[in-house]
Amino acid sequence: MSFWESKKIKKTRKLHRCAYCSGIIPIGSKCNNEVGTYEGDFDNYYLCERCLVFMDLYSDKSEIELGNLDDDLANTDLMECPKCKGYNHSKYDYNDDGQSIELECDECGHEWVLDLSLEAIEKLKIVIS
């Protein structure tokens, strides 16, 4: 017998780790708790609010398994170089807070910062809709 339940958490009471981006979900944050069985295994994990919005916009909805932020981000135009429109980025680093990425284009050498905060992702949602 299999089941799955997505529970919206209005305010966390302890720290959790997001299963999608591996970031820390602070106390007092909104998130989802995903609980259920998949292929006979029991799963129980949390997804931060930012990742829920990002997944709604960019993840492959035909996939049954949970992906991760890096893979889904690589399949978007968000990492496109603003100078030459190239996509080849072998070098990129998340900032310490995990809310942005420092990118360098392999084609033209241009460097820039991609904002991945909840506010920035929500703005993209408005633009895309």
C-alpha positions in Angstrom: 0.0 0.0 0.0 1.4 3.4 -0.9 0.5 6.9 0.2 1.8 10.4 0.0 0.9 13.5 2.0 2.2 17.1 1.5 1.7 19.1 4.6 2.1 22.8 4.6 3.9 24.0 7.7 3.1 27.6 8.6 5.9 28.0 11.2 8.6 25.5 11.9 9.5 24.8 15.5 13.0 23.5 14.9 15.6 23.6 12.2 15.2 21.4 9.1 17.2 20.8 6.0 15.5 21.3 2.6 15.8 18.0 0.6 15.9 20.0 -2.7 18.6 22.6 -2.1 20.2 21.2 1.0 19.8 24.6 2.7 18.8 25.1 6.3 15.1 25.9 7.0 15.2 28.3 10.0 12.9 28.1 13.0 9.7 30.1 12.3 9.8 29.5 8.5 7.1 28.3 6.1 7.8 25.0 4.4 6.3 21.7 3.3 6.7 18.4 5.0 6.5 15.5 2.5 5.6 12.1 3.9 4.8 8.9 2.2 6.1 5.8 0.5 7.8 5.6 -2.8 8.8 2.2 -4.4 8.2 0.6 -1.0 10.4 2.9 0.9 9.2 5.4 3.5 10.2 9.0 2.9 9.9 12.0 5.2 11.5 15.3 4.1 11.1 19.0 4.1 11.1 21.5 1.2 11.7 25.2 1.8 9.4 27.9 0.5 11.9 29.2 -2.1 12.4 25.7 -3.6 8.6 25.1 -3.7 8.2 28.2 -5.9 11.2 27.3 -8.0 10.0 23.7 -8.5 6.6 25.0 -9.5 8.2 27.1 -12.2 11.1 25.0 -13.4 11.1 21.4 -12.3 10.1 18.6 -14.7 6.6 17.8 -13.6 6.6 14.5 -15.4 9.3 13.2 -13.0 8.0 11.3 -10.1 11.3 11.5 -8.0 12.4 14.6 -6.3 15.3 16.2 -8.2 17.6 18.8 -6.9 18.2 22.6 -7.4 21.5 22.2 -9.2 20.1 19.9 -11.9 16.9 21.8 -12.4 18.7 25.2 -12.4 21.1 23.9 -15.2 18.0 23.3 -17.4 16.8 26.9 -17.2 17.8 30.1 -19.0 18.5 31.7 -15.6 22.2 30.8 -15.9 22.5 32.4 -19.4 25.3 34.9 -19.6 23.8 38.4 -19.8 26.6 39.6 -22.0 27.0 36.9 -24.7 23.9 34.7 -24.0 26.2 31.6 -23.6 25.2 28.6 -21.4 28.5 27.0 -20.7 29.3 27.6 -17.0 31.9 25.2 -15.6 32.7 27.5 -12.7 30.0 28.7 -10.3 29.9 29.0 -6.5 26.9 29.4 -4.2 27.4 32.3 -1.8 27.5 31.3 1.9 23.8 31.9 2.5 22.9 29.8 -0.5 20.6 32.5 -1.9 22.8 33.5 -4.9 25.4 32.1 -7.2 28.5 33.7 -8.5 28.9 32.8 -12.2 31.6 33.1 -14.8 30.9 32.5 -18.5 33.4 30.1 -20.1 32.8 31.8 -23.5 33.4 35.5 -22.8 34.7 35.5 -19.2 31.9 37.7 -17.9 31.2 37.4 -14.2 27.8 38.1 -12.5 25.7 37.1 -9.5 22.4 35.2 -9.9 19.9 36.0 -7.2 18.1 32.9 -6.1 16.3 34.4 -3.0 12.6 33.7 -2.5 11.8 37.3 -3.5 13.7 37.0 -6.8 12.1 33.7 -7.6 8.6 35.1 -6.8 9.3 38.0 -9.2 10.1 35.5 -11.9 6.8 33.7 -11.2 5.0 37.0 -11.9 6.9 37.6 -15.1 6.4 34.1 -16.4 2.6 34.0 -15.5 
